[in-house]
Amino acid sequence: MTHYERVLASVRSRMNETDDPEEREFIRQNSICWEVAHNLMLIYAASGSLDLVRATSDEWLALVN
């Protein structure tokens, strides 16, 4: 689980380096964060942490206009 969280923290850090929303979204969509977030959500769900599932989904899997 720690490795998944590290990947997401790394992508989040890269996203925070720019103020351009389009570039931030490009970084999010073109990294492995969707796969990592999905796997992490499965772990959270199996442990009963539905709040963490929702938070992870909202941050990493939500579609952005």
PDBQT receptor file of N, H, CA, C and O in Angstrom, charges set to zero:
ATOM      1  N   MET A   1       0.821  -1.185   0.000  1.00  0.00    +0.000 N 
ATOM      2  CA  MET A   1       0.000   0.000   0.000  1.00  0.00    +0.000 C 
ATOM      3  C   MET A   1       0.870   1.256   0.000  1.00  0.00    +0.000 C 
ATOM      4  O   MET A   1       0.517   2.255  -0.627  1.00  0.00    +0.000 OA
ATOM      5  N   THR A   2       1.980   1.210   0.685  1.00  0.00    +0.000 N 
ATOM      6  H   THR A   2       2.266   0.398   1.195  1.00  0.00    +0.000 HD
ATOM      7  CA  THR A   2       2.873   2.361   0.751  1.00  0.00    +0.000 C 
ATOM      8  C   THR A   2       3.389   2.747  -0.632  1.00  0.00    +0.000 C 
ATOM      9  O   THR A   2       3.511   3.932  -0.942  1.00  0.00    +0.000 OA
ATOM     10  N   HIS A   3       3.688   1.763  -1.453  1.00  0.00    +0.000 N 
ATOM     11  H   HIS A   3       3.589   0.800  -1.201  1.00  0.00    +0.000 HD
ATOM     12  CA  HIS A   3       4.212   2.056  -2.789  1.00  0.00    +0.000 C 
ATOM     13  C   HIS A   3       3.163   2.758  -3.650  1.00  0.00    +0.000 C 
ATOM     14  O   HIS A   3       3.488   3.679  -4.399  1.00  0.00    +0.000 OA
ATOM     15  N   TYR A   4       1.913   2.327  -3.544  1.00  0.00    +0.000 N 
ATOM     16  H   TYR A   4       1.649   1.579  -2.936  1.00  0.00    +0.000 HD
ATOM     17  CA  TYR A   4       0.844   2.997  -4.280  1.00  0.00    +0.000 C 
ATOM     18  C   TYR A   4       0.726   4.456  -3.848  1.00  0.00    +0.000 C 
ATOM     19  O   TYR A   4       0.610   5.354  -4.682  1.00  0.00    +0.000 OA
ATOM     20  N   GLU A   5       0.757   4.679  -2.537  1.00  0.00    +0.000 N 
ATOM     21  H   GLU A   5       0.851   3.949  -1.860  1.00  0.00    +0.000 HD
ATOM     22  CA  GLU A   5       0.643   6.044  -2.022  1.00  0.00    +0.000 C 
ATOM     23  C   GLU A   5       1.827   6.903  -2.462  1.00  0.00    +0.000 C 
ATOM     24  O   GLU A   5       1.664   8.096  -2.718  1.00  0.00    +0.000 OA
ATOM     25  N   ARG A   6       3.009   6.307  -2.550  1.00  0.00    +0.000 N 
ATOM     26  H   ARG A   6       3.141   5.338  -2.342  1.00  0.00    +0.000 HD
ATOM     27  CA  ARG A   6       4.190   7.045  -3.029  1.00  0.00    +0.000 C 
ATOM     28  C   ARG A   6       4.033   7.475  -4.480  1.00  0.00    +0.000 C 
ATOM     29  O   ARG A   6       4.402   8.592  -4.842  1.00  0.00    +0.000 OA
ATOM     30  N   VAL A   7       3.493   6.601  -5.303  1.00  0.00    +0.000 N 
ATOM     31  H   VAL A   7       3.193   5.693  -5.008  1.00  0.00    +0.000 HD
ATOM     32  CA  VAL A   7       3.277   6.946  -6.715  1.00  0.00    +0.000 C 
ATOM     33  C   VAL A   7       2.319   8.123  -6.815  1.00  0.00    +0.000 C 
ATOM     34  O   VAL A   7       2.586   9.080  -7.541  1.00  0.00    +0.000 OA
ATOM     35  N   LEU A   8       1.212   8.061  -6.095  1.00  0.00    +0.000 N 
ATOM     36  H   LEU A   8       0.996   7.284  -5.505  1.00  0.00    +0.000 HD
ATOM     37  CA  LEU A   8       0.238   9.156  -6.141  1.00  0.00    +0.000 C 
ATOM     38  C   LEU A   8       0.835  10.449  -5.602  1.00  0.00    +0.000 C 
ATOM     39  O   LEU A   8       0.561  11.523  -6.138  1.00  0.00    +0.000 OA
ATOM     40  N   ALA A   9       1.643  10.365  -4.556  1.00  0.00    +0.000 N 
ATOM     41  H   ALA A   9       1.866   9.493  -4.120  1.00  0.00    +0.000 HD
ATOM     42  CA  ALA A   9       2.300  11.565  -4.018  1.00  0.00    +0.000 C 
ATOM     43  C   ALA A   9       3.264  12.148  -5.044  1.00  0.00    +0.000 C 
ATOM     44  O   ALA A   9       3.375  13.368  -5.164  1.00  0.00    +0.000 OA
ATOM     45  N   SER A  10       3.955  11.296  -5.777  1.00  0.00    +0.000 N 
ATOM     46  H   SER A  10       3.864  10.305  -5.680  1.00  0.00    +0.000 HD
ATOM     47  CA  SER A  10       4.887  11.764  -6.799  1.00  0.00    +0.000 C 
ATOM     48  C   SER A  10       4.149  12.485  -7.929  1.00  0.00    +0.000 C 
ATOM     49  O   SER A  10       4.579  13.548  -8.377  1.00  0.00    +0.000 OA
ATOM     50  N   VAL A  11       3.049  11.907  -8.382  1.00  0.00    +0.000 N 
ATOM     51  H   VAL A  11       2.700  11.044  -8.018  1.00  0.00    +0.000 HD
ATOM     52  CA  VAL A  11       2.265  12.540  -9.452  1.00  0.00    +0.000 C 
ATOM     53  C   VAL A  11       1.666  13.851  -8.942  1.00  0.00    +0.000 C 
ATOM     54  O   VAL A  11       1.669  14.854  -9.655  1.00  0.00    +0.000 OA
ATOM     55  N   ARG A  12       1.155  13.842  -7.712  1.00  0.00    +0.000 N 
ATOM     56  H   ARG A  12       1.154  13.027  -7.133  1.00  0.00    +0.000 HD
ATOM     57  CA  ARG A  12       0.596  15.057  -7.124  1.00  0.00    +0.000 C 
ATOM     58  C   ARG A  12       1.655  16.158  -7.054  1.00  0.00    +0.000 C 
ATOM     59  O   ARG A  12       1.360  17.323  -7.320  1.00  0.00    +0.000 OA
ATOM     60  N   SER A  13       2.869  15.794  -6.701  1.00  0.00    +0.000 N 
ATOM     61  H   SER A  13       3.108  14.847  -6.485  1.00  0.00    +0.000 HD
ATOM     62  CA  SER A  13       3.971  16.755  -6.628  1.00  0.00    +0.000 C 
ATOM     63  C   SER A  13       4.261  17.360  -7.998  1.00  0.00    +0.000 C 
ATOM     64  O   SER A  13       4.458  18.569  -8.117  1.00  0.00    +0.000 OA
ATOM     65  N   ARG A  14       4.286  16.513  -9.037  1.00  0.00    +0.000 N 
ATOM     66  H   ARG A  14       4.126  15.531  -8.940  1.00  0.00    +0.000 HD
ATOM     67  CA  ARG A  14       4.507  17.016 -10.403  1.00  0.00    +0.000 C 
ATOM     68  C   ARG A  14       3.379  17.937 -10.831  1.00  0.00    +0.000 C 
ATOM     69  O   ARG A  14       3.618  18.943 -11.499  1.00  0.00    +0.000 OA
ATOM     70  N   MET A  15       2.154  17.603 -10.453  1.00  0.00    +0.000 N 
ATOM     71  H   MET A  15       1.960  16.785  -9.911  1.00  0.00    +0.000 HD
ATOM     72  CA  MET A  15       1.010  18.435 -10.808  1.00  0.00    +0.000 C 
ATOM     73  C   MET A  15       1.076  19.796 -10.107  1.00  0.00    +0.000 C 
ATOM     74  O   MET A  15       0.669  20.810 -10.672  1.00  0.00    +0.000 OA
ATOM     75  N   ASN A  16       1.585  19.810  -8.885  1.00  0.00    +0.000 N 
ATOM     76  H   ASN A  16       1.915  18.985  -8.425  1.00  0.00    +0.000 HD
ATOM     77  CA  ASN A  16       1.663  21.053  -8.119  1.00  0.00    +0.000 C 
ATOM     78  C   ASN A  16       2.756  21.993  -8.613  1.00  0.00    +0.000 C 
ATOM     79  O   ASN A  16       2.816  23.146  -8.188  1.00  0.00    +0.000 OA
ATOM     80  N   GLU A  17       3.609  21.523  -9.493  1.00  0.00    +0.000 N 
ATOM     81  H   GLU A  17       3.560  20.586  -9.839  1.00  0.00    +0.000 HD
ATOM     82  CA  GLU A  17       4.688  22.353 -10.016  1.00  0.00    +0.000 C 
ATOM     83  C   GLU A  17       4.212  23.344 -11.072  1.00  0.00    +0.000 C 
ATOM     84  O   GLU A  17       4.962  24.239 -11.462  1.00  0.00    +0.000 OA
ATOM     85  N   THR A  18       2.974  23.196 -11.537  1.00  0.00    +0.000 N 
ATOM     86  H   THR A  18       2.364  22.469 -11.220  1.00  0.00    +0.000 HD
ATOM     87  CA  THR A  18       2.456  24.088 -12.576  1.00  0.00    +0.000 C 
ATOM     88  C   THR A  18       1.136  24.706 -12.127  1.00  0.00    +0.000 C 
ATOM     89  O   THR A  18       0.379  24.108 -11.362  1.00  0.00    +0.000 OA
ATOM     90  N   ASP A  19       0.881  25.904 -12.613  1.00  0.00    +0.000 N 
ATOM     91  H   ASP A  19       1.496  26.390 -13.234  1.00  0.00    +0.000 HD
ATOM     92  CA  ASP A  19      -0.380  26.576 -12.325  1.00  0.00    +0.000 C 
ATOM     93  C   ASP A  19      -1.396  26.395 -13.450  1.00  0.00    +0.000 C 
ATOM     94  O   ASP A  19      -2.559  26.770 -13.304  1.00  0.00    +0.000 OA
ATOM     95  N   ASP A  20      -0.960  25.826 -14.565  1.00  0.00    +0.000 N 
ATOM     96  H   ASP A  20      -0.015  25.522 -14.684  1.00  0.00    +0.000 HD
ATOM     97  CA  ASP A  20      -1.823  25.639 -15.728  1.00  0.00    +0.000 C 
ATOM     98  C   ASP A  20      -2.726  24.414 -15.522  1.00  0.00    +0.000 C 
ATOM     99  O   ASP A  20      -2.231  23.289 -15.452  1.00  0.00    +0.000 OA
ATOM    100  N   PRO A  21      -4.045  24.625 -15.423  1.00  0.00    +0.000 N 
ATOM    101  CA  PRO A  21      -4.961  23.497 -15.197  1.00  0.00    +0.000 C 
ATOM    102  C   PRO A  21      -4.902  22.438 -16.295  1.00  0.00    +0.000 C 
ATOM    103  O   PRO A  21      -5.045  21.248 -16.015  1.00  0.00    +0.000 OA
ATOM    104  N   GLU A  22      -4.694  22.854 -17.527  1.00  0.00    +0.000 N 
ATOM    105  H   GLU A  22      -4.577  23.821 -17.755  1.00  0.00    +0.000 HD
ATOM    106  CA  GLU A  22      -4.613  21.884 -18.623  1.00  0.00    +0.000 C 
ATOM    107  C   GLU A  22      -3.369  21.012 -18.493  1.00  0.00    +0.000 C 
ATOM    108  O   GLU A  22      -3.419  19.807 -18.744  1.00  0.00    +0.000 OA
ATOM    109  N   GLU A  23      -2.271  21.614 -18.107  1.00  0.00    +0.000 N 
ATOM    110  H   GLU A  23      -2.230  22.593 -17.904  1.00  0.00    +0.000 HD
ATOM    111  CA  GLU A  23      -1.041  20.840 -17.923  1.00  0.00    +0.000 C 
ATOM    112  C   GLU A  23      -1.175  19.892 -16.741  1.00  0.00    +0.000 C 
ATOM    113  O   GLU A  23      -0.704  18.756 -16.795  1.00  0.00    +0.000 OA
ATOM    114  N   ARG A  24      -1.821  20.359 -15.667  1.00  0.00    +0.000 N 
ATOM    115  H   ARG A  24      -2.203  21.282 -15.624  1.00  0.00    +0.000 HD
ATOM    116  CA  ARG A  24      -2.054  19.488 -14.511  1.00  0.00    +0.000 C 
ATOM    117  C   ARG A  24      -2.875  18.261 -14.917  1.00  0.00    +0.000 C 
ATOM    118  O   ARG A  24      -2.559  17.133 -14.536  1.00  0.00    +0.000 OA
ATOM    119  N   GLU A  25      -3.924  18.499 -15.690  1.00  0.00    +0.000 N 
ATOM    120  H   GLU A  25      -4.181  19.415 -15.999  1.00  0.00    +0.000 HD
ATOM    121  CA  GLU A  25      -4.772  17.402 -16.131  1.00  0.00    +0.000 C 
ATOM    122  C   GLU A  25      -4.013  16.480 -17.083  1.00  0.00    +0.000 C 
ATOM    123  O   GLU A  25      -4.207  15.265 -17.050  1.00  0.00    +0.000 OA
ATOM    124  N   PHE A  26      -3.155  17.042 -17.929  1.00  0.00    +0.000 N 
ATOM    125  H   PHE A  26      -2.997  18.029 -17.956  1.00  0.00    +0.000 HD
ATOM    126  CA  PHE A  26      -2.335  16.236 -18.827  1.00  0.00    +0.000 C 
ATOM    127  C   PHE A  26      -1.432  15.301 -18.017  1.00  0.00    +0.000 C 
ATOM    128  O   PHE A  26      -1.303  14.121 -18.341  1.00  0.00    +0.000 OA
ATOM    129  N   ILE A  27      -0.816  15.829 -16.975  1.00  0.00    +0.000 N 
ATOM    130  H   ILE A  27      -0.921  16.788 -16.711  1.00  0.00    +0.000 HD
ATOM    131  CA  ILE A  27       0.051  15.010 -16.122  1.00  0.00    +0.000 C 
ATOM    132  C   ILE A  27      -0.756  13.886 -15.475  1.00  0.00    +0.000 C 
ATOM    133  O   ILE A  27      -0.318  12.736 -15.438  1.00  0.00    +0.000 OA
ATOM    134  N   ARG A  28      -1.936  14.231 -14.967  1.00  0.00    +0.000 N 
ATOM    135  H   ARG A  28      -2.292  15.165 -14.997  1.00  0.00    +0.000 HD
ATOM    136  CA  ARG A  28      -2.777  13.231 -14.291  1.00  0.00    +0.000 C 
ATOM    137  C   ARG A  28      -3.211  12.137 -15.258  1.00  0.00    +0.000 C 
ATOM    138  O   ARG A  28      -3.179  10.955 -14.914  1.00  0.00    +0.000 OA
ATOM    139  N   GLN A  29      -3.615  12.522 -16.462  1.00  0.00    +0.000 N 
ATOM    140  H   GLN A  29      -3.642  13.481 -16.741  1.00  0.00    +0.000 HD
ATOM    141  CA  GLN A  29      -4.119  11.534 -17.411  1.00  0.00    +0.000 C 
ATOM    142  C   GLN A  29      -3.023  10.694 -18.059  1.00  0.00    +0.000 C 
ATOM    143  O   GLN A  29      -3.292   9.592 -18.536  1.00  0.00    +0.000 OA
ATOM    144  N   ASN A  30      -1.811  11.194 -18.081  1.00  0.00    +0.000 N 
ATOM    145  H   ASN A  30      -1.593  12.090 -17.693  1.00  0.00    +0.000 HD
ATOM    146  CA  ASN A  30      -0.734  10.498 -18.778  1.00  0.00    +0.000 C 
ATOM    147  C   ASN A  30       0.282   9.883 -17.823  1.00  0.00    +0.000 C 
ATOM    148  O   ASN A  30       1.454   9.723 -18.165  1.00  0.00    +0.000 OA
ATOM    149  N   SER A  31      -0.168   9.551 -16.656  1.00  0.00    +0.000 N 
ATOM    150  H   SER A  31      -1.120   9.682 -16.379  1.00  0.00    +0.000 HD
ATOM    151  CA  SER A  31       0.677   8.835 -15.708  1.00  0.00    +0.000 C 
ATOM    152  C   SER A  31      -0.026   7.531 -15.353  1.00  0.00    +0.000 C 
ATOM    153  O   SER A  31      -1.112   7.248 -15.860  1.00  0.00    +0.000 OA
ATOM    154  N   ILE A  32       0.574   6.762 -14.509  1.00  0.00    +0.000 N 
ATOM    155  H   ILE A  32       1.455   6.992 -14.097  1.00  0.00    +0.000 HD
ATOM    156  CA  ILE A  32      -0.051   5.502 -14.105  1.00  0.00    +0.000 C 
ATOM    157  C   ILE A  32      -0.961   5.688 -12.898  1.00  0.00    +0.000 C 
ATOM    158  O   ILE A  32      -1.375   4.710 -12.276  1.00  0.00    +0.000 OA
ATOM    159  N   CYS A  33      -1.274   6.934 -12.565  1.00  0.00    +0.000 N 
ATOM    160  H   CYS A  33      -0.938   7.729 -13.071  1.00  0.00    +0.000 HD
ATOM    161  CA  CYS A  33      -2.033   7.186 -11.342  1.00  0.00    +0.000 C 
ATOM    162  C   CYS A  33      -3.427   6.563 -11.386  1.00  0.00    +0.000 C 
ATOM    163  O   CYS A  33      -3.930   6.165 -10.336  1.00  0.00    +0.000 OA
ATOM    164  N   TRP A  34      -4.070   6.461 -12.539  1.00  0.00    +0.000 N 
ATOM    165  H   TRP A  34      -3.661   6.784 -13.392  1.00  0.00    +0.000 HD
ATOM    166  CA  TRP A  34      -5.408   5.855 -12.586  1.00  0.00    +0.000 C 
ATOM    167  C   TRP A  34      -5.343   4.380 -12.185  1.00  0.00    +0.000 C 
ATOM    168  O   TRP A  34      -6.180   3.905 -11.418  1.00  0.00    +0.000 OA
ATOM    169  N   GLU A  35      -4.362   3.669 -12.700  1.00  0.00    +0.000 N 
ATOM    170  H   GLU A  35      -3.682   4.055 -13.323  1.00  0.00    +0.000 HD
ATOM    171  CA  GLU A  35      -4.213   2.261 -12.347  1.00  0.00    +0.000 C 
ATOM    172  C   GLU A  35      -3.857   2.102 -10.874  1.00  0.00    +0.000 C 
ATOM    173  O   GLU A  35      -4.384   1.229 -10.184  1.00  0.00    +0.000 OA
ATOM    174  N   VAL A  36      -2.961   2.953 -10.410  1.00  0.00    +0.000 N 
ATOM    175  H   VAL A  36      -2.533   3.661 -10.971  1.00  0.00    +0.000 HD
ATOM    176  CA  VAL A  36      -2.541   2.907  -9.015  1.00  0.00    +0.000 C 
ATOM    177  C   VAL A  36      -3.718   3.236  -8.100  1.00  0.00    +0.000 C 
ATOM    178  O   VAL A  36      -3.931   2.554  -7.097  1.00  0.00    +0.000 OA
ATOM    179  N   ALA A  37      -4.479   4.269  -8.434  1.00  0.00    +0.000 N 
ATOM    180  H   ALA A  37      -4.305   4.823  -9.249  1.00  0.00    +0.000 HD
ATOM    181  CA  ALA A  37      -5.627   4.658  -7.622  1.00  0.00    +0.000 C 
ATOM    182  C   ALA A  37      -6.665   3.533  -7.584  1.00  0.00    +0.000 C 
ATOM    183  O   ALA A  37      -7.253   3.262  -6.537  1.00  0.00    +0.000 OA
ATOM    184  N   HIS A  38      -6.883   2.889  -8.712  1.00  0.00    +0.000 N 
ATOM    185  H   HIS A  38      -6.405   3.110  -9.563  1.00  0.00    +0.000 HD
ATOM    186  CA  HIS A  38      -7.839   1.777  -8.753  1.00  0.00    +0.000 C 
ATOM    187  C   HIS A  38      -7.397   0.656  -7.821  1.00  0.00    +0.000 C 
ATOM    188  O   HIS A  38      -8.200   0.155  -7.034  1.00  0.00    +0.000 OA
ATOM    189  N   ASN A  39      -6.140   0.261  -7.901  1.00  0.00    +0.000 N 
ATOM    190  H   ASN A  39      -5.488   0.668  -8.540  1.00  0.00    +0.000 HD
ATOM    191  CA  ASN A  39      -5.630  -0.806  -7.037  1.00  0.00    +0.000 C 
ATOM    192  C   ASN A  39      -5.702  -0.406  -5.566  1.00  0.00    +0.000 C 
ATOM    193  O   ASN A  39      -6.062  -1.219  -4.715  1.00  0.00    +0.000 OA
ATOM    194  N   LEU A  40      -5.365   0.829  -5.275  1.00  0.00    +0.000 N 
ATOM    195  H   LEU A  40      -5.073   1.489  -5.967  1.00  0.00    +0.000 HD
ATOM    196  CA  LEU A  40      -5.412   1.313  -3.899  1.00  0.00    +0.000 C 
ATOM    197  C   LEU A  40      -6.852   1.319  -3.387  1.00  0.00    +0.000 C 
ATOM    198  O   LEU A  40      -7.101   0.991  -2.227  1.00  0.00    +0.000 OA
ATOM    199  N   MET A  41      -7.797   1.692  -4.247  1.00  0.00    +0.000 N 
ATOM    200  H   MET A  41      -7.595   1.959  -5.189  1.00  0.00    +0.000 HD
ATOM    201  CA  MET A  41      -9.202   1.671  -3.850  1.00  0.00    +0.000 C 
ATOM    202  C   MET A  41      -9.670   0.249  -3.533  1.00  0.00    +0.000 C 
ATOM    203  O   MET A  41     -10.474   0.057  -2.621  1.00  0.00    +0.000 OA
ATOM    204  N   LEU A  42      -9.182  -0.742  -4.267  1.00  0.00    +0.000 N 
ATOM    205  H   LEU A  42      -8.529  -0.586  -5.007  1.00  0.00    +0.000 HD
ATOM    206  CA  LEU A  42      -9.542  -2.126  -3.973  1.00  0.00    +0.000 C 
ATOM    207  C   LEU A  42      -9.031  -2.533  -2.594  1.00  0.00    +0.000 C 
ATOM    208  O   LEU A  42      -9.726  -3.227  -1.852  1.00  0.00    +0.000 OA
ATOM    209  N   ILE A  43      -7.837  -2.111  -2.258  1.00  0.00    +0.000 N 
ATOM    210  H   ILE A  43      -7.272  -1.548  -2.861  1.00  0.00    +0.000 HD
ATOM    211  CA  ILE A  43      -7.273  -2.405  -0.936  1.00  0.00    +0.000 C 
ATOM    212  C   ILE A  43      -8.097  -1.719   0.147  1.00  0.00    +0.000 C 
ATOM    213  O   ILE A  43      -8.452  -2.337   1.151  1.00  0.00    +0.000 OA
ATOM    214  N   TYR A  44      -8.401  -0.429  -0.062  1.00  0.00    +0.000 N 
ATOM    215  H   TYR A  44      -8.113   0.073  -0.878  1.00  0.00    +0.000 HD
ATOM    216  CA  TYR A  44      -9.205   0.312   0.913  1.00  0.00    +0.000 C 
ATOM    217  C   TYR A  44     -10.582  -0.334   1.090  1.00  0.00    +0.000 C 
ATOM    218  O   TYR A  44     -11.065  -0.470   2.214  1.00  0.00    +0.000 OA
ATOM    219  N   ALA A  45     -11.208  -0.728  -0.010  1.00  0.00    +0.000 N 
ATOM    220  H   ALA A  45     -10.816  -0.618  -0.923  1.00  0.00    +0.000 HD
ATOM    221  CA  ALA A  45     -12.540  -1.337   0.063  1.00  0.00    +0.000 C 
ATOM    222  C   ALA A  45     -12.500  -2.667   0.815  1.00  0.00    +0.000 C 
ATOM    223  O   ALA A  45     -13.387  -2.961   1.617  1.00  0.00    +0.000 OA
ATOM    224  N   ALA A  46     -11.479  -3.457   0.555  1.00  0.00    +0.000 N 
ATOM    225  H   ALA A  46     -10.759  -3.218  -0.096  1.00  0.00    +0.000 HD
ATOM    226  CA  ALA A  46     -11.355  -4.747   1.234  1.00  0.00    +0.000 C 
ATOM    227  C   ALA A  46     -11.163  -4.576   2.737  1.00  0.00    +0.000 C 
ATOM    228  O   ALA A  46     -11.552  -5.440   3.524  1.00  0.00    +0.000 OA
ATOM    229  N   SER A  47     -10.557  -3.452   3.129  1.00  0.00    +0.000 N 
ATOM    230  H   SER A  47     -10.241  -2.751   2.490  1.00  0.00    +0.000 HD
ATOM    231  CA  SER A  47     -10.347  -3.209   4.556  1.00  0.00    +0.000 C 
ATOM    232  C   SER A  47     -11.509  -2.453   5.191  1.00  0.00    +0.000 C 
ATOM    233  O   SER A  47     -11.504  -2.199   6.395  1.00  0.00    +0.000 OA
ATOM    234  N   GLY A  48     -12.513  -2.090   4.375  1.00  0.00    +0.000 N 
ATOM    235  H   GLY A  48     -12.517  -2.296   3.396  1.00  0.00    +0.000 HD
ATOM    236  CA  GLY A  48     -13.692  -1.414   4.903  1.00  0.00    +0.000 C 
ATOM    237  C   GLY A  48     -13.563   0.093   5.026  1.00  0.00    +0.000 C 
ATOM    238  O   GLY A  48     -14.398   0.730   5.669  1.00  0.00    +0.000 OA
ATOM    239  N   SER A  49     -12.545   0.673   4.431  1.00  0.00    +0.000 N 
ATOM    240  H   SER A  49     -11.867   0.156   3.910  1.00  0.00    +0.000 HD
ATOM    241  CA  SER A  49     -12.308   2.123   4.516  1.00  0.00    +0.000 C 
ATOM    242  C   SER A  49     -12.981   2.838   3.352  1.00  0.00    +0.000 C 
ATOM    243  O   SER A  49     -12.315   3.306   2.429  1.00  0.00    +0.000 OA
ATOM    244  N   LEU A  50     -14.299   2.917   3.403  1.00  0.00    +0.000 N 
ATOM    245  H   LEU A  50     -14.841   2.536   4.152  1.00  0.00    +0.000 HD
ATOM    246  CA  LEU A  50     -15.044   3.482   2.286  1.00  0.00    +0.000 C 
ATOM    247  C   LEU A  50     -14.809   4.977   2.119  1.00  0.00    +0.000 C 
ATOM    248  O   LEU A  50     -14.920   5.492   1.006  1.00  0.00    +0.000 OA
ATOM    249  N   ASP A  51     -14.489   5.681   3.193  1.00  0.00    +0.000 N 
ATOM    250  H   ASP A  51     -14.399   5.263   4.097  1.00  0.00    +0.000 HD
ATOM    251  CA  ASP A  51     -14.160   7.103   3.071  1.00  0.00    +0.000 C 
ATOM    252  C   ASP A  51     -12.893   7.300   2.245  1.00  0.00    +0.000 C 
ATOM    253  O   ASP A  51     -12.805   8.233   1.447  1.00  0.00    +0.000 OA
ATOM    254  N   LEU A  52     -11.915   6.420   2.439  1.00  0.00    +0.000 N 
ATOM    255  H   LEU A  52     -11.987   5.662   3.087  1.00  0.00    +0.000 HD
ATOM    256  CA  LEU A  52     -10.685   6.503   1.650  1.00  0.00    +0.000 C 
ATOM    257  C   LEU A  52     -10.945   6.133   0.189  1.00  0.00    +0.000 C 
ATOM    258  O   LEU A  52     -10.337   6.703  -0.717  1.00  0.00    +0.000 OA
ATOM    259  N   VAL A  53     -11.842   5.185  -0.035  1.00  0.00    +0.000 N 
ATOM    260  H   VAL A  53     -12.336   4.722   0.700  1.00  0.00    +0.000 HD
ATOM    261  CA  VAL A  53     -12.215   4.827  -1.406  1.00  0.00    +0.000 C 
ATOM    262  C   VAL A  53     -12.796   6.046  -2.099  1.00  0.00    +0.000 C 
ATOM    263  O   VAL A  53     -12.400   6.380  -3.215  1.00  0.00    +0.000 OA
ATOM    264  N   ARG A  54     -13.733   6.708  -1.440  1.00  0.00    +0.000 N 
ATOM    265  H   ARG A  54     -14.055   6.437  -0.533  1.00  0.00    +0.000 HD
ATOM    266  CA  ARG A  54     -14.393   7.876  -2.034  1.00  0.00    +0.000 C 
ATOM    267  C   ARG A  54     -13.398   9.011  -2.276  1.00  0.00    +0.000 C 
ATOM    268  O   ARG A  54     -13.424   9.636  -3.336  1.00  0.00    +0.000 OA
ATOM    269  N   ALA A  55     -12.524   9.283  -1.311  1.00  0.00    +0.000 N 
ATOM    270  H   ALA A  55     -12.503   8.775  -0.450  1.00  0.00    +0.000 HD
ATOM    271  CA  ALA A  55     -11.550  10.366  -1.459  1.00  0.00    +0.000 C 
ATOM    272  C   ALA A  55     -10.584  10.087  -2.605  1.00  0.00    +0.000 C 
ATOM    273  O   ALA A  55     -10.259  10.987  -3.379  1.00  0.00    +0.000 OA
ATOM    274  N   THR A  56     -10.129   8.854  -2.714  1.00  0.00    +0.000 N 
ATOM    275  H   THR A  56     -10.393   8.122  -2.085  1.00  0.00    +0.000 HD
ATOM    276  CA  THR A  56      -9.211   8.482  -3.793  1.00  0.00    +0.000 C 
ATOM    277  C   THR A  56      -9.907   8.594  -5.141  1.00  0.00    +0.000 C 
ATOM    278  O   THR A  56      -9.329   9.100  -6.103  1.00  0.00    +0.000 OA
ATOM    279  N   SER A  57     -11.128   8.129  -5.211  1.00  0.00    +0.000 N 
ATOM    280  H   SER A  57     -11.598   7.717  -4.429  1.00  0.00    +0.000 HD
ATOM    281  CA  SER A  57     -11.889   8.210  -6.456  1.00  0.00    +0.000 C 
ATOM    282  C   SER A  57     -12.122   9.657  -6.868  1.00  0.00    +0.000 C 
ATOM    283  O   SER A  57     -11.945  10.013  -8.033  1.00  0.00    +0.000 OA
ATOM    284  N   ASP A  58     -12.516  10.483  -5.920  1.00  0.00    +0.000 N 
ATOM    285  H   ASP A  58     -12.660  10.194  -4.974  1.00  0.00    +0.000 HD
ATOM    286  CA  ASP A  58     -12.783  11.892  -6.226  1.00  0.00    +0.000 C 
ATOM    287  C   ASP A  58     -11.542  12.610  -6.737  1.00  0.00    +0.000 C 
ATOM    288  O   ASP A  58     -11.631  13.439  -7.643  1.00  0.00    +0.000 OA
ATOM    289  N   GLU A  59     -10.387  12.296  -6.161  1.00  0.00    +0.000 N 
ATOM    290  H   GLU A  59     -10.315  11.623  -5.425  1.00  0.00    +0.000 HD
ATOM    291  CA  GLU A  59      -9.160  12.992  -6.562  1.00  0.00    +0.000 C 
ATOM    292  C   GLU A  59      -8.570  12.468  -7.862  1.00  0.00    +0.000 C 
ATOM    293  O   GLU A  59      -8.121  13.255  -8.695  1.00  0.00    +0.000 OA
ATOM    294  N   TRP A  60      -8.565  11.150  -8.050  1.00  0.00    +0.000 N 
ATOM    295  H   TRP A  60      -8.930  10.511  -7.373  1.00  0.00    +0.000 HD
ATOM    296  CA  TRP A  60      -7.797  10.573  -9.148  1.00  0.00    +0.000 C 
ATOM    297  C   TRP A  60      -8.619  10.013 -10.299  1.00  0.00    +0.000 C 
ATOM    298  O   TRP A  60      -8.122   9.942 -11.423  1.00  0.00    +0.000 OA
ATOM    299  N   LEU A  61      -9.849   9.618 -10.054  1.00  0.00    +0.000 N 
ATOM    300  H   LEU A  61     -10.253   9.676  -9.141  1.00  0.00    +0.000 HD
ATOM    301  CA  LEU A  61     -10.622   8.949 -11.096  1.00  0.00    +0.000 C 
ATOM    302  C   LEU A  61     -11.763   9.783 -11.649  1.00  0.00    +0.000 C 
ATOM    303  O   LEU A  61     -12.383   9.400 -12.641  1.00  0.00    +0.000 OA
ATOM    304  N   ALA A  62     -12.048  10.908 -11.030  1.00  0.00    +0.000 N 
ATOM    305  H   ALA A  62     -11.544  11.220 -10.224  1.00  0.00    +0.000 HD
ATOM    306  CA  ALA A  62     -13.135  11.754 -11.500  1.00  0.00    +0.000 C 
ATOM    307  C   ALA A  62     -12.782  12.386 -12.845  1.00  0.00    +0.000 C 
ATOM    308  O   ALA A  62     -11.632  12.743 -13.099  1.00  0.00    +0.000 OA
ATOM    309  N   LEU A  63     -13.787  12.513 -13.688  1.00  0.00    +0.000 N 
ATOM    310  H   LEU A  63     -14.722  12.224 -13.481  1.00  0.00    +0.000 HD
ATOM    311  CA  LEU A  63     -13.586  13.170 -14.968  1.00  0.00    +0.000 C 
ATOM    312  C   LEU A  63     -13.597  14.672 -14.756  1.00  0.00    +0.000 C 
ATOM    313  O   LEU A  63     -14.408  15.197 -13.994  1.00  0.00    +0.000 OA
ATOM    314  N   VAL A  64     -12.691  15.356 -15.436  1.00  0.00    +0.000 N 
ATOM    315  H   VAL A  64     -12.032  14.929 -16.055  1.00  0.00    +0.000 HD
ATOM    316  CA  VAL A  64     -12.576  16.802 -15.327  1.00  0.00    +0.000 C 
ATOM    317  C   VAL A  64     -12.957  17.411 -16.662  1.00  0.00    +0.000 C 
ATOM    318  O   VAL A  64     -12.505  16.951 -17.712  1.00  0.00    +0.000 OA
ATOM    319  N   ASN A  65     -13.780  18.435 -16.626  1.00  0.00    +0.000 N 
ATOM    320  H   ASN A  65     -14.147  18.808 -15.774  1.00  0.00    +0.000 HD
ATOM    321  CA  ASN A  65     -14.180  19.120 -17.873  1.00  0.00    +0.000 C 
ATOM    322  C   ASN A  65     -13.083  20.022 -18.362  1.00  0.00    +0.000 C 
ATOM    323  O   ASN A  65     -13.236  20.678 -19.392  1.00  0.00    +0.000 OA
TER     324      ASN A  65
